[in-house]
Amino acid sequence: MVPVAVSGNDDLKKLLGKDTVCVVHVDLVNIDIDAVFNNGRKPLEPFLEAIDVESWNKYRDTVKSGKTLLTDGLGIKDVYLVIAFGGNTFPIPGYVAIPKTDTLNASAISSMLDSANDSMEINFVFSETDDFYCITITPINRHLITAEEFGRKRQETAQSFARRSMTDRPEFLEAHETVRDYPIQVLFAPPKYVKKIFSEIRPELPEPLEKIDLAAMINGLRWKAVGIDPAKPELLGIVEAETELDAQVMDALGHQFLSRASAELLKYLQRCSEDAEYTQKIVRNQGPELLESLLKAYPSVINEENLKLLENGLIPKPKGKRFTVKWSEETINTVFAKLGPIIVDVIAKNIAVTRYDAQQKQLTHNFKMLGLGMHNYHDTKKCFPPAFTVDENGKPLHSWRVLILPYVEQSALYESIRLDEPWDSEYNRQFHDKMPDVYYNPMYPDSDKNRNTNFCIVVGPDTFGKAGDKGPKLHDLKDGTSSNTVMVIERKTPVCWMAPIDISQENAYLGINKNPEGIGGLCRDGINTLLGDGAAMFIPETVDLETLQNLLDMNAGKSINFP
């Protein structure tokens, strides 16, 4: 074995155990934030079309302030993330280690972690060794257990961390020497027992990669090192095999893996671009976001030539036992120029999906709160509210949304409204922009949050909505449990929350998104409803008219099941 110089590796040596799989080291002091932002703008331009110089500089200053807080305020110069696999560290797969220094403010770090623990569903355990302050992460939600139980579990975590076995791992030190000049270092080396596990179980990859010998790739690997300098920017990746023969095997298997994966991707995209029915099936089962982004880049960017270039860039020919890849600023700019638009598109779509999911969750919550309000009204009045009240001449006065205010925690607002005057009287107009949050639909972000809603009742001879002093009683809903009768549903066009305007039975029976004054909304592929039993239900836009009408008809008495 080649002798390894270990100067400067003392901290690393003290962190290595027989179970250690990966170590990430960040040298905070030697990361030049100004250079990162100055040189990083060019490769990131595809991401930054909407970001002006002032905003960019603001982000830079925020990051600089964060680094100053860590390095000068807390005294943190280096941070190590140590990841282990099984062994004595279980159930703690990893921990953060901060080398002790004279300036390190341990009490401030501990206080910061305690503050984070109060607001998060995981828990940070702060402990120390002779040379490090260590932070372990454990999935303990302190809000779900007693203080005594929480303290016991934290103590168990600290003890588990203390039991970790430290030992010599020269392969990590060798890896570190190759990238020690980079401020960010990622070191990976599989322990011997991990290699043994792979040799014994010989796991198979899914088709079409099932014949690739994954165990041979792991067993032949001695270590992998990645050095990153975000200020240049520059990336150095080095892989060392156990022997030259292992390097040749890894080279062949690596190219085989990427070639098959590339061929499968191209075949998949070609079929999607030619077969609309197949594409729709994929979209329904897996979501459209990534597929749409890939198809947009196929075949101009995602093609055989570019994938081959990427393959050769990731797996160069080995020299002896070692593979070396170095990406300079020019290479990184080239890669980002090609892949940037795809990455941006995927990120944008996933942000949209995350936002959509959050909006859908809030909408469902609001419907459930309406359901509670409706049933609380029924418990008190012995009937549900009418769709709207009328004056002595039959003219609409107030919506059901006003009538249930005391039952959705809005008694003060209810008592302020003059119920004997129309909803749009000179006096009552002052409340038009006081809409309670329970009527807000987050799927309409451009509408006035304080005024408009599309939560409506279907009004007609066969439906839940009736005009007058009283609405239907629970036993009037003929399905027996009221779980198949729609009580509240989305209207295509929002209305003022106080307006006695809903959806006519005639318009509702046309179907979903068929009429501006009928049923509809901005949810993907359907609309949300509140059933007579107080449960929220999503109705797909593809529902047939007969099923929809049975749901709206409180006299139908039929059970409804969606596929």
Backbone torsions as a table, in degrees:
resi	resn	phi	psi	omega
1	MET	NA	141.2	179.9
2	VAL	-71.6	131.2	177.9
3	PRO	-58.9	143.9	-177.8
4	VAL	-114.6	126.8	174.5
5	ALA	-75.4	129.1	-174.0
6	VAL	-113.2	10.3	177.8
7	SER	-61.7	133.1	-178.1
8	GLY	84.7	-5.3	-178.8
9	ASN	-101.8	8.3	-174.1
10	ASP	-57.7	-44.3	178.9
11	ASP	-61.3	-45.2	-178.8
12	LEU	-60.7	-43.2	-178.7
13	LYS	-59.0	-35.2	-177.4
14	LYS	-77.0	-9.0	-177.2
15	LEU	-102.6	-11.6	-172.3
16	LEU	-84.1	133.7	176.7
17	GLY	-128.2	172.4	-178.3
18	LYS	-67.8	-18.9	179.8
19	ASP	-96.1	-2.9	-175.5
20	THR	-67.0	130.5	179.5
21	VAL	-110.2	-37.8	-174.1
22	CYS	-147.5	143.7	174.2
23	VAL	-132.5	130.3	174.2
24	VAL	-114.2	124.7	-179.6
25	HIS	-116.6	128.8	177.2
26	VAL	-119.8	118.9	177.0
27	ASP	-93.0	92.4	-173.5
28	LEU	-61.8	-38.0	-175.0
29	VAL	-61.6	-38.5	-173.8
30	ASN	-94.1	16.3	171.9
31	ILE	-96.9	113.5	-178.2
32	ASP	-86.5	102.1	-174.9
33	ILE	-63.9	-41.1	178.8
34	ASP	-59.8	-44.7	179.9
35	ALA	-66.1	-38.3	178.2
36	VAL	-57.5	-45.4	-177.1
37	PHE	-76.3	-36.7	-179.8
38	ASN	-67.5	-47.5	-177.1
39	ASN	-84.3	-19.6	-177.0
40	GLY	-84.9	-10.1	-176.3
41	ARG	-67.4	-39.8	-175.4
42	LYS	-60.7	-53.7	179.7
43	PRO	-66.0	-19.8	-178.0
44	LEU	-96.0	4.0	-176.9
45	GLU	-54.1	-37.4	177.7
46	PRO	-59.5	-26.7	-180.0
47	PHE	-84.4	-15.4	-163.9
48	LEU	-112.4	18.9	-177.0
49	GLU	-59.0	-33.8	-176.6
50	ALA	-95.6	4.4	-177.6
51	ILE	-105.1	119.7	179.9
52	ASP	-83.9	171.8	-176.3
53	VAL	-61.3	-39.6	-178.4
54	GLU	-62.3	-43.1	179.1
55	SER	-66.8	-40.1	179.0
56	TRP	-59.9	-45.4	179.4
57	ASN	-66.0	-32.4	178.3
58	LYS	-66.2	-42.7	177.2
59	TYR	-62.3	-42.2	179.4
60	ARG	-59.6	-46.3	-178.2
61	ASP	-65.0	-34.9	177.8
62	THR	-65.0	-43.7	179.3
63	VAL	-65.8	-41.1	178.0
64	LYS	-61.0	-41.1	179.0
65	SER	-64.1	-39.1	177.9
66	GLY	-63.8	-42.3	178.4
67	LYS	-64.9	-42.0	179.5
68	THR	-61.4	-39.9	178.1
69	LEU	-60.9	-43.9	-177.8
70	LEU	-69.4	-48.5	-172.6
71	THR	-79.9	-45.4	-176.8
72	ASP	-91.7	-42.2	-177.4
73	GLY	-74.2	-47.4	-177.3
74	LEU	-98.3	-13.8	178.8
75	GLY	78.6	21.6	-179.9
76	ILE	-89.3	113.4	-179.1
77	LYS	-100.7	-38.6	-178.7
78	ASP	-130.8	147.4	176.4
79	VAL	-133.9	132.9	176.1
80	TYR	-117.6	132.4	169.6
81	LEU	-107.5	118.7	-177.1
82	VAL	-111.4	123.9	-178.7
83	ILE	-115.2	130.3	-178.7
84	ALA	-117.4	169.2	-179.0
85	PHE	-131.6	105.2	176.0
86	GLY	67.4	-150.8	177.4
87	GLY	66.1	-151.8	-175.6
88	ASN	-71.3	-12.5	-177.9
89	THR	-81.7	-15.9	-177.9
90	PHE	-60.4	137.2	7.7
91	PRO	-93.4	21.4	-179.1
92	ILE	-96.9	105.4	-177.2
93	PRO	-77.9	-13.5	-177.7
94	GLY	-169.8	168.0	178.4
95	TYR	-154.4	159.5	175.8
96	VAL	-101.7	130.7	179.6
97	ALA	-118.6	131.7	179.1
98	ILE	-119.3	114.4	-179.8
99	PRO	-58.4	137.6	179.2
100	LYS	-71.1	138.0	173.8
101	THR	-137.3	169.8	-179.9
102	ASP	-66.4	-26.0	-175.8
103	THR	-97.3	-3.9	-175.1
104	LEU	-70.1	125.5	-178.0
105	ASN	-95.2	85.8	-175.3
106	ALA	-65.7	-37.9	-178.3
107	SER	-64.9	-36.5	178.8
108	ALA	-66.8	-40.8	178.3
109	ILE	-63.3	-44.9	-179.4
110	SER	-61.8	-41.7	179.3
111	SER	-64.2	-40.7	178.9
112	MET	-61.6	-41.6	-179.9
113	LEU	-67.5	-39.8	177.8
114	ASP	-61.8	-39.3	177.7
115	SER	-64.3	-41.3	178.2
116	ALA	-65.6	-36.7	-179.5
117	ASN	-61.9	-31.7	-178.2
118	ASP	-68.2	-22.8	-173.3
119	SER	-116.9	5.3	-176.2
120	MET	-124.5	158.1	-179.0
121	GLU	-89.7	0.3	170.6
122	ILE	-110.3	177.2	-178.2
123	ASN	-140.2	135.4	177.0
124	PHE	-95.1	130.6	176.8
125	VAL	-111.2	118.9	-176.7
126	PHE	-98.5	122.7	178.9
127	SER	-141.9	-179.2	-178.1
128	GLU	-147.5	155.2	171.0
129	THR	-118.3	-171.3	179.0
130	ASP	-63.8	-29.2	-172.4
131	ASP	-116.0	-14.4	-172.6
132	PHE	-137.1	152.4	160.2
133	TYR	-97.1	131.7	-173.0
134	CYS	-122.3	142.3	178.4
135	ILE	-122.0	117.0	174.8
136	THR	-105.9	152.3	-179.3
137	ILE	-115.2	128.3	-179.6
138	THR	-132.3	141.3	-177.1
139	PRO	-79.4	61.8	178.0
140	ILE	-107.7	120.4	175.1
141	ASN	-95.4	104.7	-173.6
142	ARG	-65.1	-16.7	-177.9
143	HIS	-82.9	-9.4	-177.3
144	LEU	-104.5	-2.2	-179.0
145	ILE	-133.6	167.5	179.3
146	THR	-71.9	161.5	179.3
147	ALA	-61.3	-37.0	179.7
148	GLU	-65.0	-46.4	179.5
149	GLU	-64.2	-38.7	179.0
150	PHE	-62.4	-43.9	179.2
151	GLY	-64.2	-38.4	179.4
152	ARG	-65.3	-42.8	-179.0
153	LYS	-67.0	-37.2	177.0
154	ARG	-64.9	-38.9	178.8
155	GLN	-65.5	-39.1	177.2
156	GLU	-62.4	-39.9	178.8
157	THR	-63.5	-45.5	179.3
158	ALA	-61.7	-40.2	179.0
159	GLN	-67.1	-38.7	177.4
160	SER	-62.7	-40.4	177.8
161	PHE	-63.9	-40.7	-178.3
162	ALA	-66.9	-23.1	-177.4
163	ARG	-81.2	-4.5	-175.4
164	ARG	-58.7	142.8	-175.8
165	SER	-96.0	121.1	178.6
166	MET	-96.5	142.0	-179.3
167	THR	-157.6	169.4	178.3
168	ASP	-73.6	131.1	174.8
169	ARG	-130.8	78.3	-174.7
170	PRO	-58.9	-26.5	-179.5
171	GLU	-64.0	-33.9	176.7
172	PHE	-67.4	-39.2	-179.6
173	LEU	-67.6	-38.5	175.6
174	GLU	-61.3	-45.8	-179.3
175	ALA	-61.5	-41.8	-177.6
176	HIS	-63.2	-38.1	-178.1
177	GLU	-60.5	-29.7	-176.4
178	THR	-77.0	-20.5	-176.3
179	VAL	-128.8	18.4	-173.0
180	ARG	-64.9	-20.4	-179.2
181	ASP	-83.1	-4.0	180.0
182	TYR	-94.3	139.6	-178.1
183	PRO	-70.2	-19.8	176.1
184	ILE	-122.7	124.2	-177.6
185	GLN	-128.1	132.1	175.8
186	VAL	-118.7	119.5	-176.0
187	LEU	-119.4	132.2	-178.4
188	PHE	-134.5	132.4	176.5
189	ALA	-153.3	117.6	-178.8
190	PRO	-73.2	130.1	176.4
191	PRO	-62.8	161.0	-177.7
192	LYS	-61.1	-39.1	-177.7
193	TYR	-70.7	-25.7	174.9
194	VAL	-67.9	-42.3	176.5
195	LYS	-60.8	-39.6	179.7
196	LYS	-63.5	-40.3	178.4
197	ILE	-61.0	-46.0	179.7
198	PHE	-63.1	-38.0	179.8
199	SER	-65.2	-35.9	-175.9
200	GLU	-80.8	-41.6	-176.8
201	ILE	-90.3	-21.9	178.4
202	ARG	42.1	68.9	-177.2
203	PRO	-64.6	146.2	179.5
204	GLU	-106.7	142.6	173.9
205	LEU	-81.3	158.0	178.3
206	PRO	-69.1	163.1	176.2
207	GLU	-59.4	145.2	3.3
208	PRO	-93.4	22.2	-175.2
209	LEU	-104.3	13.2	-169.7
210	GLU	-66.0	-22.2	-176.6
211	LYS	-91.5	-1.5	178.4
212	ILE	-78.4	128.4	-174.8
213	ASP	-81.8	91.6	-178.5
214	LEU	-65.1	-36.2	179.8
215	ALA	-62.0	-37.7	179.9
216	ALA	-66.0	-36.2	178.8
217	MET	-66.5	-41.7	-179.3
218	ILE	-71.5	-44.0	-177.2
219	ASN	-66.4	-31.4	-179.0
220	GLY	-82.5	-7.5	-176.2
221	LEU	-88.6	126.9	173.0
222	ARG	-90.3	-51.7	177.1
223	TRP	-161.6	163.4	176.5
224	LYS	-135.5	137.2	179.6
225	ALA	-133.3	138.6	175.3
226	VAL	-128.7	126.0	175.0
227	GLY	-111.3	134.4	-176.9
228	ILE	-128.9	128.6	171.8
229	ASP	-121.1	95.9	-175.7
230	PRO	-67.8	-15.5	-178.7
231	ALA	-75.6	-28.2	-174.8
232	LYS	-77.0	-49.2	-13.0
233	PRO	-82.1	154.6	-178.8
234	GLU	-153.5	145.5	179.2
235	LEU	-136.2	130.9	177.2
236	LEU	-121.9	125.0	177.9
237	GLY	-121.8	129.4	-178.6
238	ILE	-132.6	132.7	176.1
239	VAL	-123.0	131.6	176.7
240	GLU	-119.7	129.7	177.9
241	ALA	-88.4	167.7	178.0
242	GLU	-68.3	-40.7	179.5
243	THR	-139.6	169.3	177.4
244	GLU	-64.7	-35.9	177.0
245	LEU	-63.8	-41.7	176.3
246	ASP	-60.1	-38.7	179.4
247	ALA	-62.7	-41.8	178.9
248	GLN	-65.2	-40.4	177.8
249	VAL	-64.5	-45.3	179.5
250	MET	-62.6	-37.9	177.6
251	ASP	-60.6	-49.2	-179.1
252	ALA	-63.8	-44.6	-178.7
253	LEU	-67.2	-38.0	179.2
254	GLY	-63.5	-46.2	178.4
255	HIS	-65.4	-37.7	178.4
256	GLN	-62.2	-43.4	-179.6
257	PHE	-61.6	-51.7	-176.2
258	LEU	-69.5	-35.2	179.1
259	SER	-64.2	-45.3	179.8
260	ARG	-66.9	-40.7	178.9
261	ALA	-63.6	-41.0	178.9
262	SER	-64.6	-44.7	-179.8
263	ALA	-62.4	-40.3	-179.9
264	GLU	-67.4	-39.1	178.2
265	LEU	-62.8	-46.2	-179.6
266	LEU	-64.1	-39.7	178.5
267	LYS	-64.2	-41.9	179.9
268	TYR	-63.2	-47.3	-179.2
269	LEU	-67.9	-36.4	178.4
270	GLN	-62.4	-44.6	179.9
271	ARG	-64.7	-41.1	179.0
272	CYS	-62.7	-37.1	-178.3
273	SER	-73.4	-20.1	-176.6
274	GLU	-107.1	-21.0	-173.1
275	ASP	-121.6	95.4	-176.1
276	ALA	-63.2	-38.0	-179.1
277	GLU	-64.9	-41.0	177.4
278	TYR	-64.2	-41.8	179.8
279	THR	-62.0	-43.5	179.4
280	GLN	-62.8	-36.0	177.7
281	LYS	-64.7	-43.9	178.4
282	ILE	-62.1	-44.4	-178.0
283	VAL	-61.6	-42.1	-179.5
284	ARG	-65.4	-38.1	-175.3
285	ASN	-84.1	-31.5	-170.6
286	GLN	-123.8	-6.9	-177.4
287	GLY	91.2	147.7	-171.4
288	PRO	-90.4	-12.2	-164.6
289	GLU	-62.0	-57.1	-177.3
290	LEU	-66.2	-41.3	-179.0
291	LEU	-61.2	-42.8	178.8
292	GLU	-60.7	-41.7	-179.6
293	SER	-66.5	-41.6	-180.0
294	LEU	-66.9	-41.3	-179.6
295	LEU	-66.2	-31.8	177.9
296	LYS	-64.6	-31.7	-178.4
297	ALA	-93.2	-4.8	-178.6
298	TYR	-99.0	132.5	-0.9
299	PRO	-102.4	13.3	-175.2
300	SER	-66.2	-39.2	-179.9
301	VAL	-108.4	-48.4	178.6
302	ILE	-85.8	93.9	179.2
303	ASN	-143.3	173.3	-174.3
304	GLU	-60.9	-40.4	-177.8
305	GLU	-64.4	-48.6	-178.2
306	ASN	-68.1	-36.9	178.4
307	LEU	-67.0	-33.9	177.3
308	LYS	-68.6	-40.4	176.0
309	LEU	-60.8	-42.2	179.0
310	LEU	-64.2	-42.3	178.9
311	GLU	-59.7	-47.6	-179.0
312	ASN	-67.6	-30.7	177.4
313	GLY	-71.4	-32.7	-179.8
314	LEU	-82.1	-30.6	-177.5
315	ILE	-128.7	82.7	176.5
316	PRO	-74.1	166.3	177.4
317	LYS	-64.6	135.0	-179.3
318	PRO	-72.7	148.3	171.3
319	LYS	-112.5	106.3	-173.3
320	GLY	67.5	-121.0	-179.0
321	LYS	-95.6	1.9	-166.4
322	ARG	-122.4	137.9	170.7
323	PHE	-106.4	136.4	179.0
324	THR	-132.7	129.0	176.3
325	VAL	-126.9	127.9	177.4
326	LYS	-128.6	119.5	178.2
327	TRP	-106.7	113.9	178.2
328	SER	-86.9	-178.0	179.2
329	GLU	-58.0	-42.1	-178.9
330	GLU	-62.3	-44.2	179.5
331	THR	-64.1	-45.0	-179.3
332	ILE	-62.5	-41.1	177.8
333	ASN	-61.5	-40.7	-179.7
334	THR	-64.6	-45.4	-179.8
335	VAL	-62.8	-45.0	-179.7
336	PHE	-65.9	-33.6	178.9
337	ALA	-61.7	-36.9	-179.4
338	LYS	-83.5	-45.0	-174.1
339	LEU	-91.4	-19.0	-176.9
340	GLY	-51.4	-52.0	-179.0
341	PRO	-59.2	-36.5	178.8
342	ILE	-66.6	-46.3	-178.9
343	ILE	-61.6	-44.5	179.1
344	VAL	-59.1	-44.6	-177.8
345	ASP	-63.3	-44.3	179.8
346	VAL	-63.8	-45.1	-179.6
347	ILE	-61.7	-45.8	-179.1
348	ALA	-60.7	-43.3	-179.0
349	LYS	-67.4	-39.1	-179.5
350	ASN	-70.4	-33.8	173.8
351	ILE	-62.6	-42.1	179.3
352	ALA	-63.1	-40.3	179.6
353	VAL	-65.8	-43.0	179.0
354	THR	-61.6	-43.4	178.3
355	ARG	-64.1	-41.7	179.6
356	TYR	-61.3	-45.1	-179.7
357	ASP	-61.1	-39.9	179.1
358	ALA	-66.5	-40.6	178.8
359	GLN	-65.0	-41.9	179.6
360	GLN	-62.8	-40.3	179.2
361	LYS	-63.9	-42.8	179.5
362	GLN	-66.0	-40.1	179.5
363	LEU	-62.0	-45.9	179.2
364	THR	-61.5	-40.9	177.5
365	HIS	-59.4	-44.8	-179.5
366	ASN	-62.6	-39.3	177.7
367	PHE	-62.8	-41.7	179.9
368	LYS	-64.6	-37.4	176.6
369	MET	-65.6	-36.7	175.5
370	LEU	-63.8	-39.9	178.9
371	GLY	-60.2	-43.0	176.7
372	LEU	-61.5	-42.8	179.2
373	GLY	-62.2	-42.9	179.5
374	MET	-61.8	-45.2	-177.3
375	HIS	-74.2	-31.9	173.2
376	ASN	-65.1	-38.5	175.4
377	TYR	-60.8	-45.8	-179.4
378	HIS	-62.0	-40.5	-179.9
379	ASP	-61.8	-33.2	-177.9
380	THR	-86.1	-45.1	-173.6
381	LYS	-94.5	-8.1	-177.8
382	LYS	66.1	20.8	174.4
383	CYS	-165.4	162.7	174.4
384	PHE	-78.4	162.4	179.5
385	PRO	-69.0	150.3	172.5
386	PRO	-69.6	163.0	177.4
387	ALA	-60.4	-36.0	175.5
388	PHE	-163.1	154.7	174.8
389	THR	-89.0	159.9	-179.0
390	VAL	-130.9	156.7	174.5
391	ASP	-85.4	-173.8	-175.8
392	GLU	-65.0	-17.6	178.6
393	ASN	-98.4	5.8	179.1
394	GLY	84.0	8.5	179.6
395	LYS	-81.1	133.0	-179.5
396	PRO	-59.5	138.3	178.8
397	LEU	-110.7	-62.3	-173.1
398	HIS	-138.8	144.7	180.0
399	SER	-74.5	158.7	172.6
400	TRP	-57.1	-26.3	-179.2
401	ARG	-66.5	-29.7	175.4
402	VAL	-76.8	-39.4	-174.1
403	LEU	-65.7	-30.3	-177.3
404	ILE	-94.1	7.6	-179.1
405	LEU	-52.0	-44.2	-179.7
406	PRO	-63.1	-18.9	-175.7
407	TYR	-99.6	3.9	172.6
408	VAL	-125.1	32.9	175.0
409	GLU	64.0	39.1	179.3
410	GLN	-131.2	43.2	-177.0
411	SER	-63.6	-39.6	-178.3
412	ALA	-62.5	-42.7	178.6
413	LEU	-65.1	-42.1	-179.6
414	TYR	-60.1	-43.7	-177.6
415	GLU	-71.1	-17.6	179.2
416	SER	-83.0	-21.4	-177.2
417	ILE	-83.2	139.1	177.2
418	ARG	-88.5	104.1	-174.9
419	LEU	-74.3	-17.6	179.4
420	ASP	-87.3	-1.8	175.2
421	GLU	-111.3	153.3	179.0
422	PRO	-59.7	157.1	-178.5
423	TRP	-58.9	-27.4	-177.6
424	ASP	-109.7	25.1	175.0
425	SER	-66.0	164.2	-178.3
426	GLU	-56.3	-39.0	-180.0
427	TYR	-71.8	-46.4	-173.4
428	ASN	-73.5	-16.0	179.6
429	ARG	-62.8	-24.0	-178.6
430	GLN	-65.1	-16.3	-178.7
431	PHE	-98.4	-0.3	-178.0
432	HIS	-62.1	-31.5	-179.7
433	ASP	-100.2	24.9	178.6
434	LYS	-115.0	32.3	-176.2
435	MET	-61.0	127.9	175.7
436	PRO	-63.8	150.8	-178.1
437	ASP	-59.5	-26.5	-176.0
438	VAL	-63.6	-20.6	179.4
439	TYR	-95.2	-0.9	-176.4
440	TYR	-79.6	133.2	175.7
441	ASN	-107.7	108.2	-177.4
442	PRO	-66.6	-10.7	177.3
443	MET	-73.9	-9.2	177.9
444	TYR	-113.9	68.3	-173.5
445	PRO	-65.3	-20.9	-177.6
446	ASP	-90.9	-7.0	178.5
447	SER	-82.3	166.8	-179.4
448	ASP	-74.9	110.6	-176.2
449	LYS	-59.1	-27.5	-174.6
450	ASN	-94.2	7.3	-171.3
451	ARG	-138.1	-47.3	-168.6
452	ASN	-104.1	145.2	175.9
453	THR	-141.4	157.3	172.2
454	ASN	-120.4	21.5	175.0
455	PHE	-85.7	111.2	-172.2
456	CYS	-135.8	167.4	175.6
457	ILE	-109.1	146.2	173.8
458	VAL	-86.1	122.7	-173.5
459	VAL	-106.3	124.7	179.2
460	GLY	175.9	175.4	-176.5
461	PRO	-65.5	-24.7	-175.7
462	ASP	-108.4	-3.4	-170.6
463	THR	-109.1	179.1	-174.3
464	PHE	-65.4	-31.7	-172.6
465	GLY	-82.4	122.4	176.8
466	LYS	-127.7	147.0	177.4
467	ALA	-92.8	153.9	174.9
468	GLY	123.2	-147.3	-175.4
469	ASP	-88.9	-28.2	-174.8
470	LYS	-134.6	150.4	172.6
471	GLY	-100.8	-170.8	-178.6
472	PRO	-69.8	159.8	172.0
473	LYS	-95.1	163.0	-176.1
474	LEU	-58.5	-38.8	-177.6
475	HIS	-74.7	-8.0	175.5
476	ASP	-75.2	-17.3	179.3
477	LEU	-82.3	108.5	-163.2
478	LYS	-77.0	-2.8	-179.5
479	ASP	-79.4	-0.6	175.0
480	GLY	90.7	-42.3	-179.1
481	THR	-114.1	-8.1	-176.1
482	SER	65.2	12.8	-179.9
483	SER	-84.3	-0.4	178.8
484	ASN	-124.7	22.5	177.5
485	THR	-124.4	126.9	-179.7
486	VAL	-77.1	129.6	177.9
487	MET	-100.9	-50.5	178.7
488	VAL	-128.6	143.6	-176.8
489	ILE	-146.0	165.1	-179.8
490	GLU	-82.0	139.0	175.5
491	ARG	-100.4	140.4	-176.9
492	LYS	-57.7	-43.6	-178.9
493	THR	-110.9	121.7	179.8
494	PRO	-64.0	157.5	178.2
495	VAL	-131.9	165.0	173.9
496	CYS	-59.8	135.6	-172.6
497	TRP	-60.1	-26.7	-179.7
498	MET	-87.2	-13.3	-173.5
499	ALA	-68.8	134.2	175.6
500	PRO	-77.8	54.1	-178.3
501	ILE	-121.5	126.6	179.8
502	ASP	-134.0	-132.0	-179.2
503	ILE	-128.5	127.2	177.5
504	SER	-73.3	151.2	178.0
505	GLN	-58.1	-38.3	-179.4
506	GLU	-59.8	-47.8	179.9
507	ASN	-69.2	-37.6	-178.7
508	ALA	-63.9	-36.9	-176.2
509	TYR	-73.7	-5.5	176.2
510	LEU	-72.4	-24.4	-178.8
511	GLY	119.0	-174.2	-176.1
512	ILE	-88.3	131.1	178.6
513	ASN	59.7	36.4	179.0
514	LYS	-104.6	-15.6	-176.0
515	ASN	-150.9	136.5	-178.5
516	PRO	-58.4	-28.7	-179.3
517	GLU	-99.9	12.0	-180.0
518	GLY	-108.9	-158.6	-178.7
519	ILE	-73.2	139.4	177.7
520	GLY	167.7	177.0	179.7
521	GLY	178.4	-167.2	-178.2
522	LEU	-109.5	5.7	175.9
523	CYS	-68.1	149.9	179.9
524	ARG	-70.6	119.9	170.3
525	ASP	69.2	21.2	177.0
526	GLY	165.8	-165.4	-178.5
527	ILE	-138.1	161.0	-179.8
528	ASN	-99.5	146.1	-179.9
529	THR	-137.4	160.0	171.7
530	LEU	-115.5	122.8	-177.9
531	LEU	-87.8	167.6	-176.4
532	GLY	-63.2	-22.7	178.5
533	ASP	-88.2	4.3	177.8
534	GLY	91.6	2.3	179.8
535	ALA	-89.8	146.5	175.6
536	ALA	-90.0	142.4	179.8
537	MET	-143.1	140.8	176.9
538	PHE	-96.7	128.1	178.3
539	ILE	-106.8	120.8	-179.7
540	PRO	-67.1	147.9	-178.9
541	GLU	-63.8	-22.3	-177.9
542	THR	-82.7	1.1	-178.6
543	VAL	-58.2	140.3	179.4
544	ASP	-75.2	155.6	-173.9
545	LEU	-60.9	-38.3	-178.4
546	GLU	-62.8	-43.3	179.0
547	THR	-64.6	-43.4	178.8
548	LEU	-60.6	-45.5	-178.8
549	GLN	-65.8	-35.9	176.1
550	ASN	-64.3	-35.3	177.3
551	LEU	-67.2	-37.4	-177.7
552	LEU	-79.6	-25.0	-176.1
553	ASP	-84.2	112.7	-177.5
554	MET	-76.7	-5.9	178.1
555	ASN	-101.7	0.2	-173.7
556	ALA	-68.4	-41.5	178.6
557	GLY	64.8	29.9	-178.5
558	LYS	-113.5	140.6	175.3
559	SER	-78.6	137.5	-177.2
560	ILE	-115.6	131.4	175.9
561	ASN	-131.5	128.8	176.0
562	PHE	-96.3	145.2	177.4
563	PRO	-65.8	NA	NA
